[in-house]
Amino acid sequence: MKKPTTVTVVIGAGSIGLAIARRVSAGRHVVLADLRQENADAAARVLLDGGFEVTAAVVDVASRESVQALVQLASALGEITGVIHAAGVSPSQAPVATILRVDLYGTALVLELFGDVIAEGGTGIVIASQSGHRLPALTPEQNTALATTPVEELLALPMLEANKLTDPLHAYQLSKRGNSLRVMAEAVRWGKRGARVNTISPGIIFTPLARDELSGPRGEGYRRMIALSAAGRGGTPDEVAAVAALLMGPEGTFITGSDFLMDGGVTAAYWYGDLAAG
């Protein structure tokens, strides 16, 4: 009897999503989705050459209709046993409204819709950011709002009003803090289906997005972060994939609703080290 098809969905065809997919998707059908068809196709060719069965797709995570179409496509192929959400925009790439719509709303939407269909024993990973760890503590009410507000009401939260949130970096930090809080809350719902979901908050990982940041207006600050961190270097997508493989694999079955900061010690230096002074 033919073994049932299991599916890993990768949202965001960048270096990190691709690295994780390679680590956790052997024997599964990979649905690789990106905002741009050419990006999805290029990443799919890499996986195909590596021996994976792949379907490329287009998705706009800021659109409920688009994410729902991706859910339907993946569900038609088999049981969805893995979700890797690595799509997003950075402060150097987009204005406040776009960051909130893609990074905050889009993540909440992916968690909701895939949480409705994730298979028993399935796992999810959301790529957040070290930036979420550089905000001062929010109030308990703000934490709860970011974690549990219905998706379609999320962008209407008072703390996200345009006159209060004008800096793209602050919007990005709030979005990434919101991602880890949302995953914690969603882990409860996913758990009722026998599934798990966690967040990874990488530091400066050498990807095209990181190169945009390093060459952008905040580049000097990012280079200083690397120089003054304990590791003294940036990270690689494969290092993020190693953590994801633990979380999504058999050795991670006691881990859900958690956020894993991996930034080479940048956040430690920001709060308690040489970065604290500047």
C-alpha positions as CSV (number, residue, x, y, z in Angstrom):
1,M,0.0,0.0,0.0
2,K,1.3,3.4,-0.9
3,K,2.3,5.6,2.0
4,P,0.0,8.7,2.4
5,T,1.5,11.9,1.2
6,T,2.7,14.3,3.8
7,V,3.3,18.0,3.0
8,T,5.6,20.7,4.3
9,V,4.5,24.2,3.4
10,V,7.2,26.8,3.2
11,I,6.1,30.4,3.0
12,G,8.9,32.7,1.9
13,A,11.3,31.3,-0.6
14,G,14.4,32.9,0.9
15,S,17.6,31.4,2.3
16,I,16.2,30.6,5.7
17,G,13.0,28.9,4.6
18,L,14.9,26.9,2.0
19,A,17.5,25.8,4.5
20,I,14.9,24.6,7.0
21,A,12.9,22.8,4.2
22,R,16.0,20.9,3.2
23,R,16.6,19.7,6.8
24,V,13.1,18.6,7.6
25,S,11.3,17.6,4.4
26,A,12.9,14.4,3.2
27,G,10.1,12.1,2.0
28,R,7.5,14.9,2.1
29,H,6.0,16.9,-0.7
30,V,7.2,20.5,-0.3
31,V,4.8,23.4,-1.2
32,L,7.1,26.4,-1.7
33,A,5.2,29.7,-1.8
34,D,6.4,33.2,-2.3
35,L,5.0,36.6,-3.2
36,R,6.8,36.4,-6.5
37,Q,6.4,33.4,-8.8
38,E,10.0,33.7,-10.1
39,N,11.3,33.4,-6.5
40,A,9.2,30.4,-5.8
41,D,10.3,28.7,-9.1
42,A,14.0,29.4,-8.5
43,A,13.8,27.9,-5.0
44,A,11.8,25.0,-6.2
45,R,14.5,24.2,-8.7
46,V,17.1,24.0,-6.0
47,L,15.0,21.5,-4.0
48,L,14.1,19.5,-7.1
49,D,17.8,19.2,-7.9
50,G,18.3,18.0,-4.3
51,G,15.8,15.1,-4.7
52,F,12.7,16.7,-3.2
53,E,9.2,16.6,-4.7
54,V,8.1,20.3,-4.9
55,T,5.2,22.4,-6.0
56,A,5.8,26.1,-6.4
57,A,3.1,28.6,-5.6
58,V,2.3,32.3,-5.2
59,V,1.0,33.7,-1.9
60,D,0.4,37.1,-0.4
61,V,0.4,36.6,3.3
62,A,-1.4,40.0,3.7
63,S,-4.4,38.5,1.9
64,R,-6.8,36.1,3.6
65,E,-8.0,34.9,0.2
66,S,-4.5,34.2,-1.0
67,V,-3.5,32.3,2.2
68,Q,-6.7,30.3,2.1
69,A,-5.9,29.3,-1.5
70,L,-2.5,28.1,-0.4
71,V,-4.1,26.0,2.4
72,Q,-6.4,24.5,-0.2
73,L,-3.6,23.7,-2.6
74,A,-1.4,22.1,0.1
75,S,-4.4,20.1,1.6
76,A,-5.2,18.7,-1.9
77,L,-1.7,17.2,-2.1
78,G,-1.8,15.4,1.3
79,E,-1.7,15.9,5.1
80,I,0.0,19.1,6.1
81,T,2.5,18.0,8.7
82,G,4.9,21.0,8.6
83,V,4.6,24.7,8.2
84,I,7.6,27.0,7.9
85,H,6.7,30.7,7.8
86,A,9.7,32.7,6.8
87,A,8.1,35.5,4.8
88,G,8.5,39.1,5.9
89,V,9.8,42.6,5.1
90,S,12.4,44.6,7.0
91,P,12.5,48.2,8.2
92,S,14.8,49.1,5.2
93,Q,12.4,47.6,2.7
94,A,9.0,48.9,3.6
95,P,7.0,51.6,5.4
96,V,5.2,51.1,8.7
97,A,1.8,50.1,7.2
98,T,3.4,47.4,5.0
99,I,5.5,46.0,7.9
100,L,2.4,45.7,10.1
101,R,0.3,44.1,7.3
102,V,2.9,41.6,6.3
103,D,4.9,40.8,9.4
104,L,2.2,41.1,12.1
105,Y,-1.2,40.5,10.4
106,G,0.3,38.1,7.8
107,T,1.8,35.9,10.5
108,A,-1.4,35.8,12.5
109,L,-3.3,34.9,9.4
110,V,-0.9,32.0,8.5
111,L,-1.1,30.7,12.1
112,E,-4.9,30.9,12.1
113,L,-5.6,29.2,8.7
114,F,-2.9,26.5,8.9
115,G,-3.8,25.9,12.5
116,D,-7.2,24.9,11.2
117,V,-5.8,22.1,9.1
118,I,-2.4,21.0,10.6
119,A,-2.2,17.3,11.0
120,E,-1.9,15.5,14.4
121,G,1.8,15.4,15.1
122,G,2.4,18.3,12.8
123,T,4.8,21.2,13.6
124,G,5.2,24.8,12.7
125,I,8.0,27.3,12.8
126,V,7.6,31.1,12.5
127,I,10.8,33.1,11.8
128,A,10.6,36.2,14.0
129,S,13.7,38.4,14.9
130,Q,16.1,39.5,17.6
131,S,14.4,42.9,17.1
132,G,11.4,41.7,19.1
133,H,13.7,41.3,22.1
134,R,15.0,44.9,22.0
135,L,11.6,46.4,23.0
136,P,11.0,47.3,26.6
137,A,8.4,45.2,28.3
138,L,4.9,45.8,27.1
139,T,1.9,45.9,29.5
140,P,0.1,42.7,30.2
141,E,-2.9,44.1,28.3
142,Q,-0.7,44.9,25.2
143,N,0.7,41.4,25.3
144,T,-2.7,39.8,25.4
145,A,-3.9,42.1,22.6
146,L,-1.1,41.1,20.3
147,A,-1.5,37.4,21.2
148,T,-5.2,37.0,21.0
149,T,-7.0,39.8,19.2
150,P,-9.0,38.3,16.2
151,V,-6.9,38.5,13.1
152,E,-9.1,40.9,11.2
153,E,-9.2,43.3,14.2
154,L,-5.4,43.1,14.9
155,L,-4.3,46.2,12.8
156,A,-7.0,48.3,14.5
157,L,-5.3,48.0,18.0
158,P,-4.8,51.5,19.5
159,M,-1.1,50.8,20.0
160,L,-0.7,50.4,16.2
161,E,-2.5,53.6,15.2
162,A,-0.6,55.6,12.5
163,N,-0.2,58.7,14.8
164,K,1.4,56.6,17.5
165,L,3.6,54.3,15.3
166,T,5.7,56.2,12.8
167,D,9.1,54.6,12.8
168,P,9.5,51.5,10.6
169,L,12.1,49.9,13.0
170,H,9.6,50.3,15.9
171,A,6.9,48.8,13.8
172,Y,9.2,45.9,13.0
173,Q,10.1,45.3,16.6
174,L,6.5,45.4,17.7
175,S,5.5,43.0,14.9
176,K,8.3,40.5,15.8
177,R,7.4,40.7,19.5
178,G,3.8,40.1,18.4
179,N,4.9,37.0,16.4
180,S,6.3,35.3,19.4
181,L,3.3,36.2,21.6
182,R,0.9,35.1,18.8
183,V,2.7,31.7,18.6
184,M,2.5,31.2,22.3
185,A,-1.3,31.7,22.2
186,E,-1.7,29.7,19.0
187,A,0.3,26.8,20.5
188,V,-2.7,26.3,22.8
189,R,-5.1,25.9,19.8
190,W,-2.6,23.9,17.8
191,G,-2.2,21.6,20.8
192,K,-5.8,20.6,20.7
193,R,-5.1,19.1,17.2
194,G,-2.0,17.4,18.6
195,A,0.3,19.8,16.8
196,R,3.1,22.1,18.0
197,V,4.4,25.5,16.9
198,N,7.4,27.6,17.9
199,T,9.2,30.8,17.0
200,I,12.8,31.3,16.1
201,S,14.2,34.8,16.6
202,P,17.4,35.0,14.6
203,G,19.9,37.8,14.8
204,I,21.9,39.0,11.7
205,I,21.8,36.0,9.4
206,F,23.6,36.4,6.1
207,T,20.8,36.5,3.6
208,P,19.8,38.9,0.8
209,L,17.5,40.7,3.3
210,A,20.5,41.1,5.7
211,R,22.6,42.5,2.9
212,D,19.9,45.1,2.3
213,E,20.1,46.1,6.0
214,L,23.9,46.1,6.1
215,S,24.0,48.4,3.0
216,G,21.0,50.5,4.1
217,P,20.7,53.5,6.4
218,R,21.1,51.3,9.5
219,G,24.1,49.4,8.2
220,E,26.6,51.0,10.5
221,G,24.5,50.0,13.5
222,Y,24.2,46.4,12.3
223,R,28.0,46.1,11.7
224,R,28.5,47.4,15.3
225,M,26.1,44.8,16.6
226,I,28.2,42.1,15.0
227,A,31.5,43.5,16.2
228,L,30.4,43.9,19.8
229,S,28.5,40.6,20.1
230,A,29.9,37.5,21.9
231,A,30.1,35.5,18.6
232,G,31.7,38.4,16.7
233,R,30.0,37.3,13.5
234,G,26.7,37.0,11.7
235,G,24.9,33.7,11.4
236,T,24.1,31.4,8.5
237,P,20.7,30.0,7.3
238,D,22.0,26.5,8.0
239,E,22.4,27.4,11.7
240,V,18.8,28.6,11.9
241,A,17.8,25.3,10.1
242,A,19.6,23.3,12.7
243,V,17.5,24.8,15.5
244,A,14.3,24.4,13.4
245,A,15.2,20.7,12.8
246,L,15.3,20.2,16.6
247,L,12.0,21.9,17.1
248,M,10.2,20.1,14.3
249,G,11.8,16.7,14.9
250,P,11.3,13.9,17.4
251,E,13.7,15.4,19.9
252,G,11.5,18.5,20.1
253,T,8.2,17.0,21.0
254,F,8.1,18.6,24.5
255,I,8.6,22.1,23.0
256,T,5.7,24.3,21.9
257,G,4.7,27.9,22.3
258,S,8.3,28.8,22.8
259,D,10.6,31.5,21.3
260,F,14.2,30.7,20.6
261,L,16.6,33.7,20.4
262,M,19.7,32.9,18.3
263,D,21.7,36.1,17.7
264,G,25.3,35.4,18.6
265,G,24.8,37.3,21.9
266,V,23.7,40.6,20.3
267,T,20.7,41.0,22.6
268,A,22.8,40.2,25.6
269,A,25.2,42.9,24.6
270,Y,22.4,45.3,23.9
271,W,20.9,45.0,27.4
272,Y,24.0,44.2,29.5
273,G,27.2,44.7,27.4
274,D,29.0,47.1,25.2
275,L,26.0,47.8,23.0
276,A,24.1,49.2,26.0
277,A,26.1,52.4,25.9
278,G,25.2,53.3,22.4
